[in-house]
Amino acid sequence: MIMTDDQFDWQDFLGSEDSELLVDPNKMNGYERTELIERLYVDYIILKQEKTTKPKIIKNYKIIIDELIKNFAH
């Protein structure tokens, strides 16, 4: 996976209040962004298998992972 320097904004997905506490993938190097995407994907798979996870949470994970890949991994 090749990591590029495109921009990503959490506010597009979470709003300004929730996004202030999150890591900024724009400031990460390629290795760090790859780790972030991999860890989010593992969490996504685990949450998807759990019967108690709200569908909205799973949907948000998928959207965020898709956008990170679209913006940084080609």
Buried (B, 14 or more C-beta within 10 A) or exposed (E): EEBEEEEBEBEEBBEEEEBEEEEEBBEBEBEEBBEBBEEBBEEBEEBEEEEEBEEEBBEBBBEBBEBBBEBBBE
